Amino acid sequence: MLMEGKLPLRFFVITFLWSWLLWLPLALAGLGFYHLPERIINIGITELLMILGAFGPAAGAFYSIRTLEGKNKLKTFIKSFFSLDFGGKAWAGIFLVIGIINLTAWYIPEFFGEERLPALLPNIYVFPFYWLVMVFLGGGQEEIGWRGYILPFLERKHGLWVGNIILGLIWAGWHIPLWFVEGSSQVYIPFIAFVIGCIGSSFFFSWVIKAAGGRPLSGMIAHGTLNALVGLFPTVITELNNIQIRYWLQEMLAFVVGAIFMFALAKNSTKMQEMNIWRARG
């Protein structure tokens, strides 16, 4: 959904306010400013706040469209997420590319003496349900705002490469409070590796959406699939100060592969522009 106009900065304001205000109590507790009561932890309030906070980009997108373009545009935007007609190329990219990256990062270190990390899921049969949870509640919902709404603005204003790098950096920075939340996976992973992975994933997710004919649900599924496969092929050791070799490998692979797909996307975009110029001259 490509909308004309200036970059809607209110999207970033609402996105960060929504997420950081929900995550702030958890981060402050993690930093030792106060102690969360056990009864609060036991009833799952921590997990609920983390999930609700991840809807910040969606809240930013809905608010921006509603206030800038009106109720009808918001309805159109929401309806754009109901199409699964991505085409074979996009579906293959989502599952094959992301699957190979995760499997490689999980398995290859064993050749260099690393012990195998067991799957986080109890068995393969729960994976479909876990995958759906990751698509709609475990990270995939972020794409309503990131790739579904704001990326087209950034790509038009700054181009494919710079637009996705900017979004990758913002996306990584948006997660910062989670590094101080006890029990979050971010506590164990190197931030620089995470930033590299966000940029690479932004490259690849941009390709996925365009390969899917601009259907934004494809971005949600790609993001959810990335997170869900960690349940089968974990790359993070839950130990503080661990080097996290697998995670570094995963994020570097994500960056390299994402850059390859972005190069192909940029090359194809250039060809399309050249064809349009020749048609206009003809």
C-alpha positions as CSV (number, residue, x, y, z in Angstrom):
1,M,0.0,0.0,0.0
2,L,1.9,3.1,-1.2
3,M,0.6,6.3,0.2
4,E,1.7,9.7,-1.0
5,G,3.0,12.5,1.2
6,K,5.7,13.3,3.6
7,L,7.3,10.8,6.0
8,P,4.7,10.4,8.8
9,L,6.9,11.0,11.9
10,R,3.9,10.5,14.1
11,F,4.2,6.8,13.3
12,F,7.6,6.6,15.1
13,V,6.3,8.6,18.0
14,I,3.3,6.4,18.6
15,T,5.3,3.2,18.0
16,F,8.0,4.0,20.5
17,L,5.6,5.5,23.1
18,W,3.3,2.5,22.9
19,S,6.0,-0.1,23.2
20,W,8.4,1.6,25.6
21,L,5.7,2.6,28.0
22,L,4.5,-1.0,28.2
23,W,8.0,-2.3,28.5
24,L,9.4,0.3,30.9
25,P,8.0,-1.2,34.1
26,L,9.7,-4.5,33.2
27,A,13.0,-2.8,32.2
28,L,13.1,-0.8,35.5
29,A,12.5,-4.0,37.5
30,G,15.3,-5.6,35.5
31,L,17.6,-2.7,36.4
32,G,16.8,-3.1,40.0
33,F,14.7,0.0,40.6
34,Y,12.1,-2.1,42.3
35,H,11.0,-5.8,42.7
36,L,8.1,-7.2,40.8
37,P,5.8,-9.2,43.2
38,E,5.9,-12.9,42.6
39,R,2.1,-13.0,42.1
40,I,2.4,-10.6,39.2
41,I,5.1,-12.8,37.6
42,N,3.2,-16.0,38.2
43,I,0.0,-14.8,36.4
44,G,2.0,-13.9,33.3
45,I,1.9,-10.1,33.4
46,T,5.5,-9.9,32.2
47,E,4.7,-12.0,29.1
48,L,1.5,-10.1,28.5
49,L,3.2,-6.7,28.6
50,M,6.0,-7.9,26.2
51,I,3.4,-9.2,23.7
52,L,1.2,-6.0,23.9
53,G,4.4,-3.9,23.6
54,A,5.2,-5.6,20.3
55,F,2.0,-4.2,18.8
56,G,3.6,-0.7,18.9
57,P,4.3,-0.6,15.2
58,A,0.7,-1.6,14.4
59,A,-0.6,1.1,16.7
60,G,1.6,3.6,15.0
61,A,0.4,2.6,11.6
62,F,-3.3,2.6,12.6
63,Y,-3.0,6.0,14.3
64,S,-1.1,7.6,11.4
65,I,-3.5,6.4,8.7
66,R,-6.6,7.3,10.7
67,T,-5.4,10.8,11.5
68,L,-3.7,11.5,8.2
69,E,-6.0,9.8,5.7
70,G,-9.2,8.9,7.4
71,K,-11.3,5.9,8.4
72,N,-11.8,4.6,4.9
73,K,-8.1,4.4,4.2
74,L,-7.6,2.6,7.5
75,K,-10.2,0.0,6.4
76,T,-8.5,-0.4,3.1
77,F,-5.1,-0.9,4.9
78,I,-6.5,-3.6,7.2
79,K,-8.1,-5.4,4.3
80,S,-4.8,-5.5,2.5
81,F,-3.6,-8.0,5.1
82,F,-6.2,-10.7,4.2
83,S,-4.6,-12.0,1.0
84,L,-2.5,-15.1,1.0
85,D,-2.0,-15.1,-2.7
86,F,1.8,-14.5,-2.5
87,G,2.9,-16.7,-5.4
88,G,5.4,-19.6,-5.3
89,K,8.5,-17.5,-5.3
90,A,7.6,-15.6,-2.1
91,W,6.4,-18.7,-0.2
92,A,9.6,-20.6,-1.2
93,G,11.7,-17.6,-0.1
94,I,10.0,-17.5,3.3
95,F,10.4,-21.1,4.2
96,L,13.5,-22.2,2.3
97,V,15.7,-19.2,2.8
98,I,14.9,-18.6,6.4
99,G,14.9,-22.3,7.1
100,I,18.4,-22.8,5.6
101,I,19.8,-19.8,7.5
102,N,18.5,-21.1,10.8
103,L,19.4,-24.7,10.2
104,T,22.9,-23.7,9.1
105,A,23.6,-21.5,12.1
106,W,22.3,-24.2,14.4
107,Y,24.2,-27.1,12.9
108,I,27.5,-25.9,11.5
109,P,29.1,-25.0,14.8
110,E,29.0,-28.7,15.8
111,F,31.8,-29.2,13.2
112,F,34.0,-26.9,15.4
113,G,33.4,-28.6,18.7
114,E,30.2,-26.9,19.8
115,E,27.6,-29.0,21.6
116,R,24.2,-29.5,19.9
117,L,21.5,-27.2,21.3
118,P,18.3,-29.2,21.8
119,A,15.1,-27.9,20.3
120,L,13.0,-25.7,22.5
121,L,9.7,-27.3,21.4
122,P,8.7,-30.6,23.0
123,N,8.1,-32.2,19.5
124,I,7.6,-31.3,15.9
125,Y,3.8,-31.7,16.1
126,V,3.4,-28.5,18.1
127,F,5.3,-26.5,15.5
128,P,2.3,-25.5,13.4
129,F,0.5,-24.0,16.4
130,Y,3.7,-22.3,17.6
131,W,4.2,-20.9,14.1
132,L,0.8,-19.3,14.1
133,V,1.5,-17.8,17.5
134,M,4.7,-16.3,16.3
135,V,3.1,-14.9,13.1
136,F,0.3,-13.1,15.0
137,L,1.6,-12.6,18.5
138,G,5.3,-13.4,18.6
139,G,6.9,-10.9,16.3
140,G,5.0,-11.1,13.1
141,Q,2.5,-8.5,14.2
142,E,5.4,-5.9,14.2
143,E,5.3,-6.0,10.4
144,I,1.9,-4.4,10.3
145,G,3.8,-1.2,11.0
146,W,7.4,-1.8,9.9
147,R,7.0,-3.3,6.4
148,G,3.3,-2.9,6.0
149,Y,3.2,0.8,6.5
150,I,6.4,2.8,7.0
151,L,8.8,1.0,4.7
152,P,7.3,2.2,1.4
153,F,7.8,5.8,2.7
154,L,11.4,5.2,3.5
155,E,12.1,3.4,0.3
156,R,10.6,6.2,-1.8
157,K,12.4,8.9,0.1
158,H,15.8,7.2,0.5
159,G,15.9,4.3,-2.0
160,L,15.8,0.6,-1.5
161,W,19.2,0.2,0.2
162,V,19.3,3.3,2.5
163,G,15.6,3.0,3.3
164,N,16.0,-0.6,4.6
165,I,19.1,0.2,6.5
166,I,17.4,3.1,8.2
167,L,14.4,0.9,9.1
168,G,16.8,-1.9,10.3
169,L,18.5,0.5,12.6
170,I,15.2,1.9,14.0
171,W,13.8,-1.6,14.3
172,A,16.8,-2.7,16.3
173,G,16.8,0.4,18.5
174,W,13.1,-0.1,19.2
175,H,14.0,-3.4,21.0
176,I,16.5,-1.7,23.4
177,P,14.3,-1.9,26.6
178,L,14.1,-5.7,26.2
179,W,17.8,-6.0,27.0
180,F,16.9,-5.0,30.5
181,V,13.9,-7.3,30.9
182,E,14.6,-10.4,33.0
183,G,13.7,-13.5,31.0
184,S,13.7,-11.9,27.5
185,S,15.9,-13.5,24.9
186,Q,17.6,-10.2,24.3
187,V,19.3,-10.4,27.6
188,Y,21.6,-13.1,26.3
189,I,22.4,-11.9,22.8
190,P,25.0,-9.3,21.5
191,F,23.3,-6.1,20.5
192,I,25.7,-5.5,17.5
193,A,24.8,-8.9,16.1
194,F,21.2,-8.1,16.6
195,V,21.5,-4.8,14.6
196,I,23.3,-6.6,11.8
197,G,20.5,-9.2,11.7
198,C,17.8,-6.5,11.7
199,I,19.3,-4.8,8.7
200,G,19.7,-8.1,6.8
201,S,16.2,-9.2,7.7
202,S,14.8,-5.8,6.5
203,F,16.5,-6.4,3.2
204,F,15.0,-9.9,2.9
205,F,11.5,-9.0,4.1
206,S,11.4,-6.1,1.6
207,W,12.1,-8.6,-1.2
208,V,9.5,-11.0,0.2
209,I,6.7,-8.4,0.1
210,K,7.6,-7.3,-3.4
211,A,7.8,-10.9,-4.6
212,A,4.3,-11.4,-3.0
213,G,2.9,-8.6,-5.1
214,G,3.0,-6.1,-2.3
215,R,0.8,-8.2,0.0
216,P,1.9,-7.2,3.6
217,L,0.7,-10.4,5.2
218,S,3.8,-12.0,3.6
219,G,6.0,-9.8,5.8
220,M,4.2,-11.0,8.9
221,I,4.6,-14.6,7.9
222,A,8.3,-14.1,7.1
223,H,8.9,-12.5,10.5
224,G,6.9,-15.1,12.3
225,T,8.6,-17.9,10.5
226,L,12.0,-16.5,11.5
227,N,11.0,-16.5,15.1
228,A,9.2,-19.8,15.1
229,L,12.2,-21.7,13.6
230,V,14.2,-20.8,16.6
231,G,12.0,-23.2,18.5
232,L,13.4,-26.0,16.3
233,F,16.9,-24.7,15.6
234,P,17.9,-22.6,18.7
235,T,20.9,-20.3,18.2
236,V,21.1,-18.6,21.6
237,I,22.6,-20.2,24.8
238,T,20.8,-18.8,27.8
239,E,24.0,-17.9,29.6
240,L,25.1,-14.3,30.3
241,N,28.4,-13.3,28.8
242,N,28.3,-16.2,26.4
243,I,30.0,-15.4,23.0
244,Q,26.8,-16.8,21.2
245,I,28.7,-18.2,18.2
246,R,25.5,-19.6,16.6
247,Y,23.7,-16.3,17.0
248,W,26.5,-14.3,15.4
249,L,26.5,-16.8,12.5
250,Q,22.8,-16.6,12.1
251,E,22.8,-12.8,12.0
252,M,25.8,-12.6,9.6
253,L,24.1,-15.1,7.3
254,A,20.9,-13.1,7.5
255,F,22.8,-9.9,6.5
256,V,24.7,-11.5,3.6
257,V,21.6,-13.4,2.2
258,G,19.4,-10.3,2.7
259,A,22.0,-8.1,0.8
260,I,22.0,-10.6,-2.1
261,F,18.2,-10.5,-2.3
262,M,18.3,-6.7,-2.0
263,F,20.9,-6.5,-4.8
264,A,18.6,-8.6,-7.0
265,L,15.6,-6.4,-6.1
266,A,17.5,-3.2,-6.8
267,K,18.8,-4.6,-10.1
268,N,15.3,-5.5,-11.2
269,S,14.0,-2.1,-10.1
270,T,16.6,-0.4,-12.3
271,K,15.6,-2.5,-15.3
272,M,12.0,-1.6,-14.8
273,Q,12.8,2.1,-14.6
274,E,14.9,1.8,-17.8
275,M,12.0,0.0,-19.6
276,N,9.6,2.7,-18.5
277,I,11.9,5.4,-19.8
278,W,12.2,3.7,-23.2
279,R,8.4,3.2,-23.4
280,A,7.9,6.9,-22.6
281,R,10.4,7.9,-25.3
282,G,8.7,5.5,-27.8
